Amino acid sequence: MLDESMFQNDSPDSARGTSDLNRRESIRNAVSVEVVMAWHFNPDQPVRYRSVDLSETGMRLRSSTPLLEGMTGTLRSILPEGRRLDRSVMVVWSRPAGIGSGYEAGLRFF
């Protein structure tokens, strides 16, 4: 299993403008946990990421490489508790992290 946390800087969350807050469908809560994703293009190679925030409709995570918009996969579990989720997601945006190195991506649950 790949572990994205080995490649990234644990910088504080970047500040977001009010336009980002106004477009949200639901309230996002800051949640910093490791999550395990299985992308549909390679389901046998799970990848660990660090979450930034979570809502009822999706989550934001940090990655060492940009994730492609439209990419789909399954959010398998949350670590260290190992709680199994099996929640389908799609990458709806990806951009360089506001602070530090790496990238951030927005995932929508479906």
Protein Blocks (a to p, Z undefined) as FASTA:
>chain_A
ZZfklmpccdddddddfklmmmpmbdcdddddddddddfklmmlccddddfbdcfkbccd
ddfbdcdehiacddfbdcfklpafkpacddfbdcddfeheddddddddZZ
